[in-house]
Amino acid sequence: MTTSVSPADRFPSVRKTFIKSKLLIITAVATIIACNGLPVYSSPGRVDPATELANKQRLIGFIAAGQCFVNTSKSTQEAVDEMTRGLLNERPYLEPAYAWATTSRNGRAAVKAMVPYMNDACDDIALSNEQLVEVLTPYFM
């Protein structure tokens, strides 16, 4: 009898790093929102712009950390893909942000722009919040 082991159980440091990286990116969201004065509203079937922006930021950090893991041979692309599927299964509301980050020109460029700023452990970025806003803002305008 075989038991199913989740990717998070097989790669706990990867999941912890992804979460930590996402939190750092999320911190900058408040700054971007404050600088751009984005309105916050809610309507049926539509995510408010601040939440949509936050979700895109989360996925940029998540994907950049995953790419960093692959680039530094800390993980395989297959393991990162499995973690991504697990995240999207757990949080399906992130799927539109994932689609944006992986299929749009600005989304792919934002991820590509973030990867070089990941530290050697792929669990932090070498940017202040102000620098992070400067790097990412062009992809959201």
N, C-alpha and C positions, 0 to 999 in steps of 0.2 A: 504494500500500500504506500503510495507516495502522497506527500502533503504538499500543498501549494504554498510557496514562500513568496511573499510580496517583494517587489524590488526594493522597497524601503528597508525590509529586513535584511536583504542580502547586501545592500550598500548603504548602511546607516549614515556613514560620513557624507556620502553624496547628498542624501536628503537633507541632512542638517546644513550642509553648505548651501544648497539651493535655497533653503528657507532663509538663512542668514543673508545671502546675497539679495534675495527678494526684499527683505526688510530694509536694506540699505537703499535700494532703488525707490521703495515706497516713501522713504523719508523725503526724498527730493520732490515727490509729487506735490506735497503741500506748498513747496516753494514755487513750483511751476504754476500751480493754480493761483497762488497769491499774485505772482507776477503778471499773469495773463488775465486775471479777473474773470475766470470762467464762471458762468452762472450755474447754479445747482438747481435742477428741477426734476420732476418725476412725472412721467406719463405712462399709461398702460402700454406694455410691450416694448418700452424703450428704457434703456439704462441712462441715468443722468450723465452728463458729460464728465463730471468729476470722477464718478465711479468707472466710467469707460476708460478715462485716462489712467486711473490707478491700475486697472486691470492690464492695460497695455504695458505700463511700467513694470508690473510684476512679471509679465511674460518676457519682456526684454531682459530683465535680470536673470530669470530662470534659464532662458535659452542661452544667454551669454555665459553663464556659469557652466552649463552643460557643454558648450563648445570649448570652453577653457579646459574642462576635464578631459575631453577627447584630445585636444591639441597637446596637452601635457602627459598624455598616456596614463592618466589617473583612472580612466574609465573607458569603456568602449562606446562607440556610437549606438550599438544595440542596447546597452544598459541605459544610456541616456534617453533613448527613444522609449524604452519601457517605463522609465520614471515619468516621462512626459505623458504617456498614455495613462499612467496611474493618476497623475495630477488632474488630467482632464476628466477622468472617470469620477474622481472624488469631488471635483469642482467644475461641473459642466458649464457654469456661467462664465468660465474663462475661455471657452471655445472661440467666441468671436475675436477676442484679443489675440489668441494664439493664431487664428487664421490671418489676422492683420499682420502680426509680427513675422509670419513665415511666408506670406504670399504677396504682400504689398511692397512696393519699392522702398517706401519710407520705413516700414517695419524691419525689413531685412537690413537696410542701411543702419538703423538704430542699433540692432544687435551687433552688427559688424563693428560699429563704432565703439561699443562697450567692451568687447572681448579684450582688446589690448590693455585696458585699464584694470583687468582682474589681476589680483596678486598671484604669487606662485602657488598658493594653496587653493586658488579659485574660490575663496570664500569671502573675499572683500574686494573693494575697488580702491584704487589709489587716486581718488578724487575727493575734494571737498564737496559739500552739497552744492555750493555755488558753481564749481567746475562741472559737476554732473549736470546741472541745469543747462549750462552753456553747451555741453556736448550734445544733450538730447533735444533741446528745444527746437532746433531746425527740423527735426523729423515729425514734429507735432503741429507745425504751423501750416 
